[in-house]
Amino acid sequence: MTVQESIDIAAVRGPAPAGAAIKLSGTPDDKEMLRAAVELTRDISTARPGIYWPDMLGSAALGYAALAGAILTASTWLAVALGVIAALALYRALLFIHELTHIHRTALPGFRFAWNLLVGIPVLTPSFMYEGVHTLHHARTRYGTAEDPEYLPLALMKPWSLPLFIVLAVLLPVGLLIRSALLVPLGAVIPPLRKLVWQRASSLSINPDFRRRAPEGDFARMVFWQELGASVWALFLVGSAWAWGWRPLAIGLAVVSLAAVLNQLRTLVAHLWENDGDPMTVTGQYLDSVNVPPPVILAPLWAPVGLRYHALHHLLPSMPYHSLGEANRRLRAHLGAGSTYERSNYPGMLVLVAKIARSTMKVR
């Protein structure tokens, strides 16, 4: 996820690879799998506060403690080690933004406010940047089309689009700082700029053609307060750098940059990115998405908070992250080897990157 990356699809997209399989958009629904996904998981579909709160708070606390250590230590190697720990912990805490878009507003009282106060605003990524956007990615008629804010047909694009996709994430923290410290305050007095910033730089999307609609009602009020908090914090960060030196801010930006790169790598392998723009069935969306289930050891680090089960998440978007592992076990046992369900299970990130890279090599 990046903020409105400026990849020119027209320049990098090519025709479908020669000899490509039947288009995913033509895949019929596997009704047995869809029915089993619902019926076998009803008893584990409730979000448990006793898991959400300690996980989010503990991840944030570890991340900030490690970040403080990286800033304060005089040892370069220790600073690097603590910076990596901070990036991993804050990355996990930050990805609770994904849960906020799916859980019912009454499921975890106070969780959204606490997350924004402790994580979203300090990292300059308030929840409004995902809420109201990510759900479009799950809309049956939008997924994989030009109206999907979170989809690029990367497997059908030129090979150089993949490294560019990752490199852009490195710049995300600086972009977020400029957005909140400069563009949002200026937009308060320059309406055309405010409209532009909202449409083009206020969502965690990867589709450069996506234009966000203006917020309304209660959501607009929530956006106002979150924007205000992020701008005040961003201005404080810039001011503190002038007052006490740039090292703390530079280390903080480096930590967030590492977290952003991890997330971009996760995004790269969350789907196969093989749809050419046509609407898809739910099963087609599932087969274009990816699970990396156990025994893969490192997946919880680069795909935390249940995102190692991204294909399963597209079957059950409202399933809380802590139940996805059990849901996966039940469905695999019930549907068996050779089922449609098994076709979205992969053995790791490198295999997926290689698969997508090979597809891009066939684009002329």
FENZI-V254606 format. One record per backbone hydrogen bond with DSSP energy under -0.5 kcal/mol. CO is the residue of the C=O (numbers start at 0). NH is the residue of the N-H. Records with the same first field share a line. If there is no record, write none. Layout:
# FENZI-V254606
CO->NH  NH
This chain:
# FENZI-V254606
1->3  204
4->6
6->8
7->10  11
8->12
11->157
16->19
22->25
23->26
28->30
29->33
30->34
31->35
32->36
33->37
34->38
35->39
37->40
40->43
41->44
46->48
47->50  51
48->52
50->54
51->55
52->56
53->57
54->58
55->59
56->60
57->61
58->62
59->63
60->64
61->65
62->66
63->67
64->68
65->69
66->70
67->71
68->72
73->75
74->78
75->79
76->80
77->81
78->82
79->83
80->84
81->85
82->86
83->87
84->88
85->89
86->90
87->91
88->92
89->93
90->94
92->95
93->96
94->97  98
95->99
96->100
98->101  102
103->106  107
107->110  111
109->113
110->114
111->115
112->116
113->117
114->118  119
115->120
118->122
119->124
120->123
125->128
126->129  130
128->203
129->132  133
132->135  136
133->136  137
134->137  138
135->138
138->141  142
139->279
141->144
144->147
146->148
147->150
148->205  206
151->153
152->155
153->156
155->13
157->160
158->161  162
159->163
160->164
161->165
162->166
163->167
165->168  169
166->169  170
167->170
168->171
170->174
171->175
172->176
173->177
174->178
175->179
176->180
177->181  182
178->183
181->185
182->186
183->187
184->187
185->188  189
189->192  193
190->194
191->195
192->196
193->197
194->198
195->199
196->200
197->201
198->211
202->204
204->3  4
205->207
206->209
215->218  219
216->220
217->221
218->222
219->223
220->224
221->225
222->226
223->227
224->228
225->229
226->230
227->231
228->232
229->233
230->234
231->235
232->236
233->237
234->238
235->239
236->240
237->241
238->242
239->243
240->244
245->249
246->250
247->251
248->252
249->253
250->254
251->255
252->256
253->257
254->258
255->259
256->260
257->261
258->262
259->263
260->264
261->265
262->266
263->267
264->268
266->269  270
269->289
272->154
280->284
281->285
282->286
283->287
285->288
287->271  272
289->309  310
290->345
292->295
296->299
297->300  301
298->302
302->307
303->306
305->308
306->309
307->291
308->312
309->313
310->314
311->314  315
315->318
319->322  323
320->323
322->326
323->327
324->328
325->329
326->330
327->331
328->332
329->333
330->334
331->335
335->338
338->342
339->342
340->343
341->344
343->290  345
347->351
348->352
349->353
350->354
351->355
352->356
353->357
354->358
355->359
356->360
357->361
358->361
359->362
